[in-house]
Structures are given as C-alpha cells and as structure tokens.
Amino acid sequence: MRVLLVEDEPRLAETIKRGLIDQGFVIDIASNGPDGLWWATEHDFDAIVLDIMLPGMNGYKVLEELRERRVWTPVPMLTAKDGEYDQVDAFDLGADDYLTKPFSFMVLVAHIRALIRRGAPERPVILTAGDLSLDPLSHRVRRGELEISLTPREFSLLQYLMQHVGTAVTKSEILDGVWDSAFDGDHNVVEVYVRYLRRKLDIPFNRQSIETIRGVGYRLDSAGG
C-alpha cells in the first residue's frame, strides 16, 4: 500500500514515515503544498495524508485542486487546529477524514487502513440540463463551454432546481431546501433569486430554462431552455 505524506514538519514527517514503513506501507513525502500536489497528480497512491498548514499552498487548496482534477484518492487531513469550522471546511472540499495534532500514531494507521479498505470516494455526479451543467464539488456552472459565476445562494438555488429537473417545485419547498425550514423572511426572496439566475443563465443566451408554473412555483426545463 502506497501512501503520500504531505507534511512540512521534518521530525514529525520522519516519525510518521518510519512508523508507516514498519506497518508495511510504502511512503513518499512532500514538504510543501506545490510538491504535494505534483506527487498526488503524477503518481498513484492508496491514500494521501495531508497537513493543512503547508508552505507554498495550504492543504485546503491542495485538496481543492486534487478534487477539481478528479483525483479521488482518500485524503485524511492533519492539523494543529481543532476548530469546528476547520473540519467543516475540510469535509466540504472533499476530505475523507480529519485528525487533530497531537494524535496517536496507531489511530492514524487505523484511519488510513479504514480509508484504503473503503477505497476512493464515489465521483460526485455532475448535474446537467441540456448544455447547462453544475459540478457540486468544484462549484462550477457552465452553459456549454462558458463558465458562469454565481453567488453561493444562487448556486444553491440552481443546484436544488437541477436536482428536481423537469419537476415543478413550490416556493415553500425551495425555501426549505435552499434556505431552511426556520426561514421567516419574505417568501418573495425566491422570486428575487430566480430573477438573478435568469439574468445569468438565460437572458445572455436567449434561453428560458427556468419556467414559472402559475399557482405552483418553478420548474427547470430538462433541455436547459
């Protein structure tokens, strides 16, 4: 089993390397973000142990680049931080596990073995409607080959509509799925954001992909307009 360790603390990297070799792993080490990204994209590994605080390119960016390049190798992340949002950021970017320093070496080995047994994560499905596509992982939206920039809320609304493509959804359903069930603001916010999406996805391309269904709500045309 071959593992890439991306860690900039030489003593810790060497300790982990020796321990993993003793456990039967083959280890390669990168001491900064750019080198780690190069190793991870140019060679095949069963797992990539990735520190977050790295010189040149932090672990978040390395992970984001890996997933954008469709490298689905399991990635447990290491960090001296222990904040809840650090973990959320890591998992949102496609991390498979998260260990906070200091950690037990045998716990690290157990986590690596578990990830390798599970194998590479399933590739997220790119949502499509005609020539309109949305990649949930890279947060990229395209109309044909042209990339379209959306705000996070616009992206979430489009993702919801594409997950229900061809189906009429109500404002209440959209609010529950894109905002939350406790939202107590003006329900017309849905109309506002639908209008924003139309200005970016439809009007410049002379399309009508988001239909208004009177008395019901909205429906995204499966053909993309």
N, C-alpha and C positions, 0 to 999 in steps of 0.2 A: 504494500500500500504506500503510495507516494503522496507526501504532504508538503505544501509550500507554507513556510512560516514567514510572515512579513512583520518584523519586529525590529525597532531601532535601538533597543537597549542591549548592547553586546553580551553582557553577562547573562541576562535573562534568556536571550536567544540561544546562547550556547548551552545553558542548563536544559531548556526545553528540547533542544536538538539531541543532546546526549540521552535524555530520558526516552524520547520517542524512538531513537535508534535501538535502545535496549528493549523496547516493546515491539520491535520488528518492523518499524516504519523506515521508509527511505525519505530523507529530508533535504529540501533545498531552502536556503534562507535569502531573503531580500531585506535590506536595512532601511529602505525608504519607499515612499509611495510609487514613484515612477518605475523603479526597478521591480517592485511587486506586481504592478500592472503588466509590465512586459513579460515577466515569468508566467503570470497567470494566463495570459492570452497566447503565448507562444509554446507552451508545454501543457501536457495533460496531467492533472492531479486528481486524487481521490477526495481531497479536502484542502481548503486554504484557510489557515489560521491567521487572522488579520487584526493587527493592532489598530486602534482608532487614531491615536496621536502619533503621526508619522511626519518626517520632514519631506518637503517637496510636494506632497499631495496627501491629504489626510485619508484615513481609512474609509470614511463615508464616501469621498469622491472616488476612491479606487473601486469600492463596491458598486457605486452607481455606474461607473464606466464599464465594469465587468458585465453587469446585467444588461446594459444598453447594447453591448457587443454580443449578447446571447451566450455568455459563459455562465452555465448553470451549476458549476461545481459548488458543493456545500461549503458555506462560509460561517464558521464560528468567529465572533469578534471579541477582542480583548481590549479592556480599557481600565484605566485607574479611576475613571469616573464611576459614579453609582447613581446618577440621577435617573428618574423615571423617563424623562424625555430623551435621554441618550439612547435608552433601549428602544423607545418608540421610533426614533429616527433610524436606528439600525434595521429594525424589522421592516419599516416602511420601504427602505431601499433594497430589501431582498436578502437580509442576513438570515441565517438559519438557526443561530444560537448566539448567546451573549454571556461572557464570563467577566466578572469584575476582579481586578487585581487587588490584593493577592488572592490567588486561588490554589487549590490543591492540585498537584500535578496529576494524580490519579483521576481526579474529577475531569480534568482536561482530556485525558486519554479516553475516559468513558464517553465523554461527549463526542469526541472525534469518531470513535468506533461506531457510536449510535448513528451519527450523520452518514457515515460511509455505508453502513448497512441499509439505511433508508434510501441512499442514492441521491442523485441530482434532483432538485425540485422540478416539478412539472412546469413546463414553459407556460407562462400566462397567455391566455388566448387574446389575440388582437381582435377587437370588435370592429365589424365593418357594416356599412350600409351603402351599397353601390361603390363609388370611388372615395367615400368618406371612411377614414379609419382612425381608431383610437387605441393606443397602446397603454394599458393600465400601469405597466411597470415604469416605462420611461416618461410617462405623462406627455406623450406627443400625439398631436392630432394632425391629420393630413387630409387634404382634398386633392386626390391624385398624388402628384409628387410634391405639391406645395404644402409646406408646414404652416399651421395656423396657431398663433399664440392665443391661449385662453387663460383667464384668471383661474385660481383654484376652484372657485364656486361655479364658474362657467363649465370648467372641466367636469366637475362632479355632476352637474345637471346633464351634460351631454352623455356622460357615462351611464347615468340612470336611464335616459331615453334609449340609448343604444342597447342596453341590457333588456329593454322591453320593446325592441324594434318591431314595428308593424302592429303594436297594441296601443289602444287609447288608454292613457293614464290620467287620473284626475289631479287637480291641484293639491288636494289633501295627500294623495299618495306620493306626489313629488316632494311635498314639504316633509313628510315622514322619512323619505328615502335620501333626500339631499340636505335638508336642514335637520330637524329632528322632531320627534313627536311632541316635545315640550315647547316648540316654537309658538309664541303668542303674538307675533307681529302681524303686519298686514299681509294677507294671502296674495295680494297683488304683486308681491315681490317675485312670484313665479312668472307673471307676465313680463315683468321688467327684465328678468334674466333670459327668458325665451327671446325677447326682442334683441338683447345683446348677442345671443347666439346667431340669430338670423342675420344680423349685420356682419358677422364674421364668416359664417358658413354658407349662407345662401345668396345674399344680395350681390356680393362681388362676383359670383359665379352664375348669376341668373338662375338660381335654383329655388325650390320651395320644399325643402326636406322636412321641415317641422310644420305639421298641419295643425290648425286649430279645429277641434271637434266640438261644435257648439253644444252646450249643455253638459259636456263631459270633461274635456281637458285638451290634451295634446297627444299627437302621435308622430313618431319619426318614421318617415317613409323608408321601407326596406330597400328601395332602389336608390336611396340617397338624394331624392329630389329630381 
